[in-house]
Amino acid sequence: MNGVAMATFTINTENNITAHAGLPAGADESQSFSNQKELAKLATDWPASRLVDTWNSFAGVAPFDDLKPVKKFTSRKGAVARIWKAVERLSPGVAQAAEPVAPAKGTAKKSPTKSKRRDTARVGAKRAANVAHEGSKKAEVLDLMRRSKGATLAEIMKLTGWQAHTVRGFVSGTLIKKLGLKVESFRSEENERTYRVK
């Protein structure tokens, strides 16, 4: 893949997929894959519900906010292709290779003065966003998410009074994009969406 080392992915019984530089020690090769073909082979014995559960574990979760949950797939092949597209985002080499995109036709060029002013505004906004004032909702949510077991979506909603989509937006927009924090998203033992700051 253009000289980029391929990642190895593992999937556990809760359908959490993790990217690795190579096959981790002690990992079961029957639950690992490096490309769409290997994922398809691995998924041949899966019930259709596991394909749906695997897709839905990505859908709506940072940084996969653009993916929508499904109730079923029309075909196993289509399900594997869609899941693989999402899995590819977990590999840093793939994300970097996909970045250069040609600008859309007909877009107007911005004058240098406007773009400079806009960049300066962004830097100021970023500095302001980096401050989590003690007692603020941001600070309270971060404290919850820094626990070893993380914080469930329900716990964050109860603490803040926010709706689920607001919490997801806060995690992806504020914590990941603005603050640059590494946030792990997974399902807890009770199958609840859980976030943890690494």
Buried (B, 14 or more C-beta within 10 A) or exposed (E): EEEEEEBBBBBEEEBBBBBBEEBEEEBEEEEBBBBBEBBBEBBEEBEEEBBBBBBBBBBBBBBBBEBEEBEEBEEBEEBBBBBBEBBBBBBEBBEEBEEEEEEEEEEEEEEEEEEEEEEEEEEEEEEEBEEBEEEEBBEBBBEBBEEEEBBBBBBBBEBBEBEEEEBBBBBBBBBBBBBEBEBEBBBBEEEEBBBBBE
